[in-house]
Amino acid sequence: MTSITSAHVSARSLEVLRNANLGHAPEFLDFREKHWGKAGAATVPVPQELVELGVHNPLVFIQHTDGFDDDLGDSPILVRAEYRRLWRYIYGDFFDEAAEPDKRACTATIVLGHPGIGKSLSLFYLMVVAAEARLPFVFYRTGFSNAYVCLDAGDFSIPAERLYYLQHTARTLVLLDSSADLELREYTWRRSRNTHAVLASSPANQRHGALAKYRKANYYTMDVVPLHEFRAMMCVHRFVCAEWVLVDE
């Protein structure tokens, strides 16, 4: 049961969301119910095999949402230290009440890195921690017809072109996963004082140039995967873990 009003979007925007709602795609089914306001709910225990491999660094996993990436299936995702740094950077500079006004004026972060380094998965992690913090967000993957909107009044899957009609009344994270040779919609790059866009992109300028120009974006370059994280990823893919041991972050 959703609330009648929203502190995150205007009343008219909420009406747009409800009228345009298409029902959730499999990857977002029950997402809000699982994560909204529930800190740590996505964290799952670490595979025992990692202990046997001698990996002693603290590791954090989150449960994967089926359908987000066909290559992953339903395996848990290793939360790279890089993902957590990215979240602290974005939240600390642009959303925290203590953020400096000149930093908050920037309305986009472009995440760059080699193919396969985890840029798209970092967006999934940002979705999870944003939901845990009750921070409204929009997720859109270029080339797809629908976008996912999660806020205090509920969550909605709507045609991407309807995003243009949303008026955000609270600071909102706009998560964008770019695809080759596909342009971003105007909603994603037009400036808005209440939205901060995060674009996961290849270094090719045509993938991020418009967003960088119109939103005066900062660039965040993702580091390569360190050895202990790479070994952990290989472990998850090689074993079906029957036992898990909890570790603190």
Secondary structure, DSSP 8 states (H G I E B T S, - for coil): ---SS-SSB-HHHHHHHHHH-----GGGTTHHHHHTT-TTTTEE-EEHHHHHTT--S---EE---TTS-TTTTT--EE--HHHHHHHHHHHHHHTSTTS-HHHHT--EEEEE-STTSSHHHHHHHHHHHHHHTT--EEEEETT-SEEEEEETTEEEEEEGGGGGG--BSS-EEEEEE--TT----HHHHS--TTEEEEEE--S-HHHHHHHHHHHT-EEEE-----HHHHHHHHHHHH---S-EE----
